[in-house]
Amino acid sequence: MTTSPEQRLTTDLANSQKQVEQLSQEVLELYRQVNLLYRLGDVFCAGLQTDEVCARLITESTKVVRAKSAHVVLGDGRVFGNVGETPTSKLSVAIETPQGRVGEITLVDKKRGFFTAADEKLIRAVARQAGVALENSRRIEALTQQNEALERLNDELRVIDQMKSDFVSNVSHELRTPLASIKGFAATILEDRDMPEEVSREFVTIINDESDKLIVIINDLLDVSRMMSGHMEYHIRRQSLAPTLQDVVALLRIQGDSKGLKLSLNIVDDVPLDIDPTRMSQVFINLVGNAIKFTERGSIALKMMATDDEVRVSVSDTGIGIEEDLLPHIFDKFYRVENIVHTKEGTGIGLALVRGIVDYHGGRIEVESRLGVGTMFTVYLPRTERSTTGSMNSAPESNESIA
Ligand code: ADP
């Protein structure tokens, strides 16, 4: 069938008109996209937090495609926006960042008609911008967290620094007092040639006692430094703890008596344990020594009991007590309760040593205290047999003690 030139012209005209309409549609679409991208720069401005980015993503997306609602689900499970009822139409687009997909936005129910491929294109553009903003906010949040962690670390370092300064001044004080006494009595003996023998014996006894005090302090210092470097030596044996406790009570009884304090030991159960008796004696000398130091009247009671799987030894006193909020710190190295720091002797390392030794034995130590009423330390030691016994972590060069 032949067509006349007029008919061909009409068909060409109709085709050209269609093409022009299509092109105008595309130009309009491009214009909307450019306009949208231009605006998104302001919408997803710098410094937004994750929830703000998601809220803006939802508002912008619903606006550009005229959806009824939208919601965002992030990769970490967080959901923003309304997750509605069963929708009639739905459009889901991934939110991408240079590191990959971080979530998805879902548009629900277009106000007029259904979602089109052009809608999807527009939402992709919005989601891409949101992805960049989310990545920025993630970086900012990570930096803020790092910053906060650094600030916390800095605060802790400041506290440690202060504790070290206090420690140096406490140790100097602790060493100076017996040294001054030793020097004073020795000089007096030297100068006074006619000193009666009983007086010089009394002075020499004081010199001897003060030297013992120095030895205890220096040995504690050496032990703490060994413990910090993991070179503390242990000799584990299977034996009862009772003789160790009896020796400690016998050793410290005179000290308790001099303050009028009643010292008692109650062994309810006596079972063999894997312990280093010398280190255990160090633990209880420290606990009972502290109890005597911080008690002015009343009594100090030691009690040993056993359950099926552990042995419990408590040391309780009727002394000054410790404030509740300070309790978590008393086992820290160099820690001393501020208000009594200048009135009582001490270096703040005793309880750190005690805890280290108890930890090594696989046990734990707990403390209960009431201000003005008293304090009770309880040491728990496991009854299970240890697979390794004998000397552990020995480092010959750092194991010297003053005898
Ligand atoms: P210190 O050499 O100062 O006694 P410790 O490490 O043995 O060091 O004890 C730390 C702090 O815990 C002490 O300074 C003291 O404030 C507190 N403390 C320990 N035992 C007692 C106790 N039985 N009663 C009251 N306070 C105690």
Boltz pocket constraint, residues with backbone or C-beta under 6 A from the ligand:
constraints:
  - pocket:
      binder: B
      contacts: [[A, 286], [A, 287], [A, 290], [A, 291], [A, 294], [A, 317], [A, 319], [A, 320], [A, 321], [A, 322], [A, 330], [A, 332], [A, 335], [A, 336], [A, 337], [A, 340], [A, 345], [A, 346], [A, 347], [A, 348], [A, 349], [A, 350], [A, 351], [A, 352], [A, 375]]
      max_distance: 6.0
